[in-house]
Amino acid sequence: MVKDEAHSAKEIIDSVMSDDEILPVEPQKPKTGSKLAKRIGILLFVIMNAVVIFFIARDALANKPPPMEPFSFTNILFLLGGILCLAVVLGCETFKYVLMMRHLGEKVSVRHAFSTAALGKYYDCITPSGAGGQPFQIWYLRSNGYSIGAASAMPLSGFFTMQFGFAGLCLIMFTLFNGAMKDPALKITAYVGAVAYLVVPVMIIISGFAPKIAMRIVAFFVRIGAFLRIVKNPNHAIMKSVKSLSSYSKNIKRITSNKRLLIKLLLLSLVFQAAMCSMPFFAIHTFGGKIPFFEALALCTFIQAAISLIPTPGNSGAAEGAFYIIFSTFWPTLMWRFLCYYSFIIIGVLIYGYNALIKLLERKKGKQINDQS
């Protein structure tokens, strides 16, 4: 039975890899599911966040009541520094899309680049394990006139370089500031999370340079899943995974084949991740706390790596809890979470509202022209 499955997997791999070109399928708008399921999901999501914040607040108020003192000029400067980190995050991601648009010979639109970056983060924040960002970005770019190949290549390359950007930050922080993290359990979890960050990008690289090896690795793990009764149809799962990896590799090559562009994208991704992990420093100092910049940066990197294994939308629950355990500060926890998570949801909602208003005005204008004619 095992031999038959192995032989079947080999045939699937050979048949897929025999294709000279695997084009991305026409992207479709991500399905939102039934209204009832969506509302239940949102309700559970809100309840979970409320419960976590309640317990953090109860603990903080029981031990050290955090008074809200009037902000001084210095406090306001640190608050602006945290907001600047958010601007740097969105600016880096927007510039990445501008560079990729130019490289692929597509129309260069800062507006579309910003919307793709911001709405991608929005969908990352509201979907489990951040799985909704790239599918939406592919659909959004395609619906705004970008070719199928470019619409697929840009979000996948953005994700690919973002993963390596965070892995690079982890390597720097774990090497130079490893002693900043005192909790051994969280430290080990962070190591595992950092390695997990690289699984998909490394598999994509392997599929580009040694495709059959990558596909056999996929087949091996799919067969293990079938043995454990996790995967119901192993042949279908292998075929789907093989085609996805091949498509990812071919699309990413369109951008990463240019070494200068690749270096720029990786540097922008590293700055993106550093800005995200710098937010705790500004949040803590905004409320009068004291912590060295690189210590705060290192601790946040450990936290982000550790909670990356949590599949909840935006790592909710684990993120707030881990931050409070390490920094033991209530108001900075809320500010940090707002900057690195809720702000993207608010920005996404505002973009949707703006786009809806523009469409409404365009329809009214078109109706007036038709009435006049």
N, C-alpha and C positions, 0 to 999 in steps of 0.2 A: 504493500500500500504506500509506504514512504517512497519507494523507488518510483512508483507511478506518479506520485505528486511531484517529485523532483524532476522527472522527465517532462511532465506537463509544464512545470515552471520554466524549464530550459527552453521548451518550444515557444512559450509565450514571450520570453525575453528575446529570442532570436527573431521572432516575427516582428516584434516592435522595433528592434534595433536595425532591422533590414530596411526600414523606411528611411529614405534620404533626408526627408524633412518632415518635421512634425509641427504643424502650424497650430497656433492657439485657437481654440474654439471661439466663436462669436460670444462675447461676454454678455451675460444677462444681469439685470438688476437683482441684487440679493433678495431672496424671499423673506418677507417679514413674518410669515406664519399667520395663524388665525388671530383675530383681535383678542379673543379670550385668553389664549396662551400668552400673548404679548403683554396683556395687562397683568396677568398673574405673575409673569416674570419680573415686570417692573415693580410690582408691589413687594415681592419677596426681596428684590434688590434693595429697595428703600428700607424695608424692615431690618435687613441684615446690617446695613450701614448705621441705622439709628441705634440698634442694639450695641454695636461695637463702640460708637461714640458715647452712649450712655454709660457703659461700664468704665471707659477711660475717664470720663468726666467724674463719675462717682468716686473712683480711686483717687483722682487728683484733688477733688474737693475735700475728701476725708483726711488726706495727709497734709497737703500744702495748698490751701485755697489760693488760686491764682488771681490776684486782683488785677482789674483792667485799669492801669494807670494811664494818665494822659500821655500821648506820644510827644516826645521831644523831636527836635529837628533831626537828630542822629537816628532815632527810631524810624522816622519817615524816610530817610535816605536808605536804610536797610530794606524797608518795605519796597521802595522803588527798585532796589537791587534785585529783589525776588521777582518783581514784575519784569525787569529787564531780562532775567534768565528765561522767562516764558517767551519773551519776544525773540531771544536768540534761538531758542528751540524751534519756533515756527519759521524764523528767518532762514536757518540752516536747511530745514526740510524743503522750504519753498525754493531756495537757490539750487538745491539738488535737482529739482524737477526742471527748472529753467535750463540748467546745464544739459540735462538729458534730452530735453526738447530740441535744443540747438544741435546737439550731436547727431540726433536721428533725422534731422532735416524736417522736423515738424514745425507747425506754427508755434512761435514762442509767445506765451501769454502768462504774465505774472499773476493775473487774476485766476486763471485756471490752475496754475502751479500752487498758489496759496490755498485755493479751495480743495485741491487734491490732497495737499499735506494736512490741512486742518480737519477736513471731513474724514480722512483716513484715521487720524487720531481719535476722532469722535466715535467711529465704529469700533476701533480697538478698545475704547473705554466701555462700551455698552454690550460687547459680545464676549462670551466665555473664552478665556485664553487669548483674547485679542485676535480672534480668527476672522473678524469681519472687515478689517481695514483694507487688505489688498484686493479681495473680490469687489468691494465697492469702488475702490480707486480705478480698477480696470474698467468697470462699467461706466464710471463717471467720465473718464477720459474718452472712451469710445463714443459715448453719447454727445460729447462736445466736439466731435469731428476728427479725433486722432485715429490713425490707422490701427487695425487690430494688433499688428505686431508691436507698434510703439506703445499702445495702451496696455499691453501685457508686459512688455520689457521694463517700462519705467517703474511701476510699483514693485515688481519682483526684484529689480536691481536695488531699489530703495530699501527694501526689506533685507536683502542680502548684505548690503554694506552697513546697515544699521546694526545687524547682529554682530558683525565683526567689530564695529565701532565700540559696542558695549563690552565685547570680549577683550578688546585692547585696553579699555579703561580698567576692567577687572584685573588684567595682568599688571598694569602699572600700580594700582592701588594695593593689590594683594602682595606685591613684591616690596614696595617701598613703605607701606603703612599697615602691614599685617598686624602689628601689635595694637592698633587702634581698637580692633574688635576683641572684647574680653570674653564674650559668650562663646564657648567652644561648640555648642550645638548649632548655633546660628552661623558660625564660621564654616563648619563642615557643610551645612545646607547650602551656604553661598557658593562653596567650591563646586558642589554638585550642580547647582543652578547655572553657574557660569559655563560648565562643560555642556549642559543641556542646551544652552543658547547656541552652541556651535554645531549641533547635530544636523539640522536641516541645511545650513550653508555648506558644511563639509560634504554632505551627501551630494549636493548640487555640483560642487567642484569635482568630486570623484566621478560623477556621471558625465562630466564634460571631458575629462582626461582619460578615464577608464570606464566607459559606460557599462560594459558587461559585468564588471566587478561590482559596480554600484547596484545593478539590477539583481545580481545574485545575493547581495547583502539584504536587499529588500525582500526577496523571495524567502530567504532564510528566516527572517523575523516574522514574515506573514505566516509561514508554516508553523512557527512556534505559537503564534496567536491562534491558528486553527487547532493545534493540539490542545491548547488550553481552553478551547471553546469560546474564544473571544472573537475570532473571525469566522463568519458563517460560510462565506464563499471564497476560499483562498485564491483560486485562479482569477476570479474577477478582481479581487483586491490587488493581486500582483500586476495584472494588466493595467488597472487604473493608476497604481503607484508608478509603474514603469513609464507610462505615457506622460504623467505629470512631471516626473523628474526630467525626462527628455525635453519636454516643452520648456520647463524652467531653465534648463541648461542652455538651450539654443537661444532663448530670448535674452537671457542675461549676457550671453556672449556678444550680443549686438552692441552692448554698452561697455562691458568690462574689457573688451579686446583693445580698447584705447587706454594705455597705461596711465597717461597723464590725467585723463578723465577719472579713471578708477581711483587714483591717489586723491584727487580732489573730493570725490564722493566719500571716501573713507575718512579723510580729515574732517569734512563737514559732519559726518556721523559721529566722530569722536568728540567734536565740539558740542554737538547736540546732546550726547550722553553726559558729558561733563557739566553742561548747563543744567540738565535735569537733576543731577546729583549734587549740584551746588545750592539748590533751593533750601535745604535744611539750615545751612549756615546763615542765610539771610532771614529765614523764619525765626530762628532762635535769637538772633541779635535784634530783630524787630521788637521782641518782647523783653529786652533787657538781659538776655542770657549771654554767656561768654563761652566760646569754643573756637579753637584755631580752625582756619579755613580748611586745610588739608585733612584734618581729623574728621571734620564734618563731611567732607567729600568722600573720604574713605569709608566711613560708617554707612553713609547712604548707599554707596556702591555695594557693600556687603548686604544691606537690607534688600536692595533691588534684585540682586542675584538670588538671594534666598527665597523671596516671595514669587519669583518668576515661575516656580513649580506649582503655584496655587492657581487652579483653573477658573476662579471666579472672575467676572468682568472687572478689569482694572485691578486685579488681585485684592478686591475689597475685603475688608475684615483683617486679613493678614497684614496688609500694608500699615494700617493705622496701629494695630496691635504691636507689630515689630518696632515701629518708629517710637511708640511711647515707652516700650520696654527699654530701648537703648538710650533714648534721650530724656525720658521721664519728665516731659514738659507737655502740658495740655494745649495751651493756645498755639504754640508753634506747630504742634501736630496737626491742628485744624488748618492753619495757614499753609503748611507744606502740602497737605492733601488737596487743598483748594487749588494751589498753583500747579501741581503735577497731575491732577486728575479732573476735578470738577470744572476747572477753567476750560478744558477741551470740550466738555459736554456743552457748556454755555456757549462757547464760540461756534460749535457745530449747529446749535439751535438758532443762533443769530444769523449764520450763513443761510440756513434753510429759510428763515423768515425773510431775509433780504432777497433771496432768489424768487421766493413766492411773490413778494411785492413787485419786483421787476417784471415778472411774467404777467401779473395782473395789470400793471400800467401799460405793458405792450399790447395786451388784448384790448384794453380800452382805447388806446391810440389807434389800433387797427380797425376797431369798430367805428370810430369817429371818421376815419378816412373813407371807409366803405359807405357810411351814411351820406357823406358829402358828395361822393361820386355818384 
